[in-house]
Amino acid sequence: MIRISMVCVAAFFVSLALVPISRYLARRFGYIAMPTKDRWHTQATPTMGGVAIAITVFGLALVFGQSETMWVLLVSAGLMFCIGFIDDISSLKPSTKLAAELAIAALLVFFGYRLEWVESLTGDTLLTLIWIVGITNAFNLLDNMDGLCAGIALIAGVSLFLAYGGSFVQQPEAVYLALVLGAAAGFLVYNIHPASVFLGDSGSLFLGASLAILSLGLDASNGSQANVLGVVAVPAFVLLIPIFDTTLVTFSRLLSGRDPAVGGRDHSSHRLVAIGLSERAAVVVLWSLAAMGGAVGVVTRYISPEWSVLLGALFLIAMGLFAVYLSQVGVYDDVNSETLRGQGLTPLVVNFVYRRRIVEVMLDACLIAVAYYAAYRLRFEGDGWSSNFQLFLQSLPLVVGAQVLALTVAGSYRGVWRHFTLIDGVVFTKSVLLGTASSVLALLFLYRFEDYSRTVFLIYALLLLLLLVGSRCSFRLISELIRRRRRSGNRLLVYGSDDDSVLAYRSMVDQARADYRMLGFIDDDRELHGRRVHGYSVLGGSERMHMLIRSQDVDTVLLGTSIEDQGRVAELKRLCSDYSVSLCRMDIGVRNLLDKQ
């Protein structure tokens, strides 16, 4: 392990020294990425940072004497690098790139590199070819924002080390991975926003191919639970963000009538910026999700297959919800980054009611199955689980069907996720109770409820209610978290902290075109000062509001609660006018249209 660390550190410092040279040569010979309408960067930036990474890896592989033991890996990754380098210089056709990548993938399979996910050699060969080409191009697509691709590569590589443990450190591939990680870290120093150099296709294809190859055929049993899920879960979860981003972009472009092969500013990172995050914050969010995916992949190596299934299913469902949320972000009509940043949520292209409801039903079916499975796992351990597994399988279809019908009958599919309220929670509670009771009655009628556990259904009802409410609240939760992360936009102060004030705030934020950054509430009730209302602090009373206006720490004041004293209103108007602060109030009224005028 000490040797691996030394290799990684050496690669870091060599890359750190070579990247500026590569950057200078790129400027000298005109290899510059110019800003265009389908690219995110706003200034001319040299490419060829990937050249420094590749030279570092190949050169140190010779120095450390590993070139003979892993020549197939070096040659294959080197060929991928060459394809990217040629594309950087002369722009290869997508079909030409794909053909070359398939040929390299076939070379790897010929020399024994396989996924080993299925017993059929033919099926495994096809899966391996798709995996290598897919992951390689996924990293290429992921290189769309400063620090994103190289950072994800670092996280994925570290996750592979942790997942495969001590046995992997003894293999030649471990040295290669250490070289790749060190070289990528050295490059990342110059690629963090604002980046002074880009990877280029040569670098992104090289990193993607290296990680795709390293995830092939590694022993899944040493130091961990020997199960097929562990073999599949480690590479799938470790490399989940490149897969996630590529899938989201491909489907979004197809559904909007766009060519998936044509670049654009519609990746997950761009969508995060479109809803209010800064570039750095968007990258950090994706880094965090990549780390979570890597952690799930590592954990599945060391826990039982049964719990691995549950953990993996929950994480995939959460990522699916995140994908649905991002898919609703308007990014296709933008002409520049400032326009993009000003956009909010827009209807999904295919957001017809019936399709949305179908997705909800499918999601709920998955949640029901997960909750029921988890209830059995929590109730029974070891031999108890084995002896009750057939009961679980026998009753699962009945429970899913009864619960989905109960959700439909109780009206659970009439709500809108981003407007989820406590009343909707009551509806789901009724639905879960109705579905659970229906399932128990059906089992009582069919099997006399013999050998079934009442405790299982109690646990199931509680878990399902948490999952259903959590999934519906997820859109509001994501929106609130993103609003809190904003460091730009109009600084908003709300006078009043009652329900009307909260309603006024939400209506203003949802309907306004401009971005607002909530500072907090103002309330003259001293007992509320310092407390939190809907997640935001009550900063103080009117004196505090006046102080914030005078110190120019606020851009907009919203009167959520009316001020009865007209003298105070006049004073507030003068103060806001003197310091160029917007003063707003939401008026809601009801008028009978049949009344005579």
Buried (B, 14 or more C-beta within 10 A) or exposed (E): EEEBEEBBEBBBEBBBEBBBEBBEBBBEEEBBBEEEEEBBBEEEBBBBBBBBBBBBBBBBBEEBEBBEBBBBBBBBBBBBBBBBBBBBBEEBEEEEBBEBBBEBBBBBBEEEBBBBBBEEEEEBBBBBBEBBBBBBBBBBBBBBBBBBBBBBBBBBBBBBBBBBBEBBBEBBBBBBBBBBBBBBBBBBBBBBBEBBBBBBBBBBBBBBBBBBBBBBBBBBEBBBBEBEBBBBBBBBBBBBBBBBBBBBBEBBBEEEEBEBEEBBBBBBBBBBBBBBBBBBBBBBBBBEBBBBBBBBBBBBBEBBBBBBBBBBBBBBBBBBBBBBBBBBBBBBEBEEBEEBBBBBBBEBBEEEEEEBEEBBBEBBBBBBBBBBBBBBBBBBEEEEBEEBEEBBEEBBEBBBBBBBBBBBEBEBBEBEBBEBEEEBBEBBBBBBBBBBBBBBEBBEEEBEBEEBBEEBBEBBBBBBBEBBBBBBBBBBEBBBEBBEBBEEBBBBBBBBBBEBBBEBBBBBBEEBEEBBBBBBBBBBEEEBBEEEBEEBBBBBBBEBBBEBBEEEEBBBBBBBBEBEEEEEBEBBEEBBEEBEBEBBBBEEEEEEEEEEE
